């Protein structure tokens, strides 16, 4: 028997790596739309959708993909921030199809590179991963996503985003906290570099004017 795409197959007790493989197998050669992926998820839908979207952004110096994927991530993180219980995306995004090859690569990457996320994460400090904790995570997801869309600097904030998402999926407040710290430090570093370049350019311009 085949399972309808309308059926929720997400098991809250299962790991996210197994879920990515299940989604790849459910594509049946044609892939899945974001709407079909969303409809297969249960109460962990926000975390899993954001994790799935963040996986391609973990590839270093990948230009173009993070800038596109950042839009639905910002929408989902914003919904977490305002306390929505179920993920919503506009129809135009829900009908976008994730090709089978992309689903397969996502599952392969999760199995090969993210096993330690699943092994180390477990339910703890749940005040940081449920209720107001989800809003806390949403805020730092927005911070991480804003820096993801900058060209050539997507890997570090994508790690922060993945940690925040895993924290919500696994109900692990420690992962949420670590993801928030990474996102904050990275955003702070980028701001410091930008200010350094600005004031450096201002100083150089003033110095050159002094000698003219």
N, C-alpha and C positions, 0 to 999 in steps of 0.2 A: 504494500500500500504506500501511496505517496502522501506527504503531509501538505496540507494547504498552506499557502503563504499567509493566509489570514490568521493562522493559528499561532498563539504565543508559544515559543519553544524555549524561552529563557528560563533557566532554572536558577533561582537565587542562591542555591548551594553550589553551583558549578563555578569553575574558574573562567576568567575572561579569555584565556588562550583557547580553551575548548570551544568557547562560543564563537570566536573568530573563525575557527575551522568549520564549525557547524554552518556558519553563514556562507562560507566558501562552497561547501558541499550543497547548500540549498540553492545556489545560483543556477545549477543545472545547465551550465554551459553558456547561458545568456546573461549572467550577472543578476544583480538585484538593484532596484531603485532605492533611494534613501527612504521612501515611504514604506517599501516592503521590509527594509531592515528595521525601521522603527516599529512596524506592526509585529515583528517577531520578538520584541523585547518586553520585559516586565517592568517592575518598579525601579530597576537599575538603569532604565533607558537613558537618562541624561549622561551618566558616567560612561556607559558603553558607547553611545553615539559619539561623544567627544573623544574618547580614546580611539575609536575606529578612524575618525577624521584626523586625529593628530599623528597617527602612525606614518603616513607618507611624509609628514613634515620633519620626521626624525632624520631623513637623509640629508647629509651635510651639503650646504651650498646649492640646494635645489631651488631654482628660480621658477616662479610662475605658479606652481602647485600651492604653496602656502598662501599666496595672495588670494587664490580662489577659495581654498578651503577655509580660510580665516573668517569668511562671511558667515557660514552656518555655525561655526564654533562660537562666534560673538553672539549670534542670536540665541543659541542654547545657553551659553554662560549668563547672558543677560536675564533669561527666564529663571535660571537658578537664583540669581541675585534678588529678583523681586518675589521669589517664593512660589513659582508655579510648580505644580505637582507632576505634570506630564509634559514631555517635550512637544513643541509646536514648530513647524517650519512651513513657509509658504509653499503653495502647490507647485510653483515653478521649480523649487529645490527638491521637493518630494518626488517629482517625476524624473529627476536626473538619475541616470542609470550608472551604477558602478560596474564596470566590465568584469567578466569572470577572471580575467588575468589579474586585475587589480585586487579582487577579493583573495585570489590565491597567493599573491605576493604579500598581502597584508597578513594572512594566516601564517605563511612561512616565516615572515619577519617576527611575528609574535612568538612563534614556537622557538626560533633560534636565538633571538636577542632579548626577549622579555621574560624568560622563564624565572629569572631572579626576582622580578617584580612580584610574580605570583607566589613564589616560595617564601619571600620575606613578609608579604602582606597578610594581615589577619585582623579580625575584629578587635579593635582597641581604641581607647580615647574617642569613643563614638560621639561624644558631644561635638567633635570637630568634623564629623562626617554625616551628621543627620541634623534635621531642623535648621537652626541658625547656622550650624556648621556648613551646611550646603550653600548658604548665602555667602559665607566667608570664602568657600572654595570658588564660587562663581566670580567673586570680585577679583581674585588672583588669576583665575582663568582668563578674564578680560585683559588684565595686565600682561600676561604671558602672550596672549594672542596678538595684541597690538605690536609687540616686538617680533613675533613670528613673521608678520607680513613685511618687515623690513628685509630687503634683499641681502642674501649671503649670511644672515645671522639667525637662521631658523632653528638650528639644532638644540642649543641650550634651552631656549624657552619651550621647545617642544618636549624636552625631557621633563621640565616643570609641569607642563600641561598633562603629560601622561601620568606623572605621579599623582597629581590632583585627581585625575579621572579614576585611576586605580584605587585611590583612597575612598572615593565615593562608592565604587563598585564593591570593594571588599569591606566597606565600613571600617576603614583603617584611618583614624585621625592622625596617626603619626605620619603617614604618607601625605595626607593633606597638608600638614604643617611643613614638612620638608619641601613639598612642591611650592608652597607659598614663599618659603625662604629663598629657594632658587629663583623663582620669578621676581621677587623683590630685589635680590642682589644683582640679577642680570639687568633689570630695568634701571637700577641705580648706576650700574657700570656704564650703560649706554648714555644715560643723562650726563654722567661725569665726563665721558669722552666728548659728547656734543658741546658741553660748556667749555671744556678745554680747547677744542678747536675754535669755538667762537671767540673766546677771550684771547687765544693765541693769535688769531687772525686780526683782532682789533689792536692788539699790542704791536704786531708787525706793521700794520698800516700806520699807526701813530708814530712808530720808530722811523719808518721810511719818510714820513712827512717831516719829521724833525731834522733829518739830514738834507732835505731839499733846500 
